[in-house]
Amino acid sequence: MPRTDNDTWDLASSVGATATMVAAARAIATKADSPVIDDPFAEPLVRAVGVDFFTRWATGDLVGADVDAEEAPWKLEHMPDVMAARTRFFDTFFEAATRAGIRQAVILASGLDARAYRLAWPADMTVFEVDQPRVIEFKTTTLADLGVAPRAELRTVAVDLRNDWPKALSEAGFDASRPTAWIAEGLFGYLPPEAQDRLLDNITALSADGSRLACEAVPNIPEADQERAREVMQKASDKWREHGFELDFSNLGYEGDRNDVAAYLQGLGWETVGAPMSELLADNGLAEIPRLHDSVSMADTVYYSATLTK
C-alpha cells in the first residue's frame, strides 16, 4: 500500500519493517568472523518483532543470496556488510562527538537502534530517541524485559516526525542552548523532499554552536529511471514474497528531486564532509558491492558528518 500523509506503523509493517530488516542485518554482521560492529541486542529484538522472514534471516536459517532478485540494485546478500559499515560510521560519529565534550544526543527515527544501551557513553550523557509511539513502546519494553538498562540517561520522545517533534523534544528536557550530536540514519528516503528540508531546518534551529550532525542521502534518480527502479524493486519484493515476506518495499519511499544535502546544510551554516558507502566498505575491510547495471545502488549512498558554526 502506498504511503499516505498520516500513515502509522509498528515494527512489522510499512516503514517500521525496514528497521527490523536493518536490525537483522546488524545481527548477521555481529556474528561475522571478523565483525566490524557488536550489537548483541539486534537478534533478540528481531525475534521479538516476530516477522518470520527476518528472524530466519537473522539466525542463518535463510540465506540472503537465495532470495535476492538477480537484477535488484540492492540485495539482502550485501546488507550485512553495508549495515556494518553504516553502523560503524554512526557509532564513530557519536564517539568523536562525546570526546569533543558534547553531552546531549538525539537519534531521529530511532527504530531498533540500541546505541543508548550498547555504546560506552560518558557518565553525564543524555540520549533522546524520537520515533512513532508504537515503535518506542515496543523497543523500550522488550529491552527492559530482557533485563537490559540504558548506559546513558535515556529520554524517549514518542512522536511522528511529520508532527511537531521539536516541541515534544523540548518537553522531554532537550536543551537547545547546549551543543547536540544528531543522527538521521536511514531516514531521508522515507520523507517527502520538502519534509527532508524541513527536518534539516528544525535541526538547525534547535542546534547550538558546535553541534554535530550525521546523516545519509541517496543520490537523486533521474525521472527516466524512476519507473525502472520501481519495477526492479517490485521484482525483489515478489521474490521475497515467495519466501513468506509480504511487504512491498517499492511503495515505502517518496520520489521527487531532493536538495543536495551537503549544499543545503552549507546554506544553513554547517561545515559538511561526505563519503560514499563504497568508501566506508573499503575503509572497514569489507567487500565492495558489484555494479550490475547503471541503477543507483547501496554503494552510492553518501554519508555526511557536519558541524554547525553560528
C-alpha positions, 0 to 999 in steps of 0.5 A: 500500500502506498504511503499516505500523509498520516500513515502509522506503523509498528515494527512489522509493517510499512516503514517500521519493517525496514528497521527490523530488516536493518536490525537483522542485518546488524545481527548477521554482521555481529556474528561475522568472523571478523565483525566490524560492529557488536550489537548483541541486542539486534537478534533478540529484538528481531525475534521479538518483532516476530516477522518470520522472514527476518528472524530466519534471516537473522539466525542463518536459517535463510540465506540472503543470496537465495532470495535476492532478485538477480537484477535488484540494485540492492540485495539482502546478500550485501546488507550485512556488510553495508549495515556494518559499515553504516553502523560503524560510521554512526557509532564513530560519529557519536564517539568523536562527538562525546570526546569533543565534550558534547553531552546531549544526543538525539537519534531521529527515527530511532527504530531498533537502534540500541546505541543508548544501551550498547555504546560506552557513553560518558557518565553525564550523557543524555540520549533522546530517541524520537520515533512513532509511539508504537515503535518506542513502546515496543523497543523500550519494553522488550529491552527492559524485559530482557533485563537490559538498562540504558548506559546513558540517561535515556529520554524517549520522545514518542512522536511522528516526525511529520508532527511537531517533534521539536516541541515534544523534544523540548518537553522531554528536557532537550536543551537547545542552548547546549551543543547536540550530536544528531543522527538521521540514519536511514531516514531521508528516503522515507520523507517527502523532499520538502519534509527532508528540508524541513527536518534539516531546518528544525535541526538547525534551529534547535542546534547550538554552536558546535553541534554535530550532525550525521546523516545519509542521502541517496543520490537523486534518480533521474525521472527516466529511471524512476519507473525502472527502479520501481519495477526492479524493486517490485521484482525483489519484493515478489521474490521475497514474497515467495519466501513468506515476506509480504511487504512491498518495499517499492511503495515505502519511499517518496520520489521527487528531486531532493536538495543536495544535502551537503549544499543545503546544510552549507546554506544553513551554516554547517561545515559538511564532509561526505563519503560514499558507502563504497568508501566506508566498505573499503575503509572497514575491510569489507567487500565492495558491492558489484555494479550490475547495471547503471541503477543507483545502488547501496554503494552510492549512498553518501554519508555526511558528518557536519558541524554547525558554526553560528 
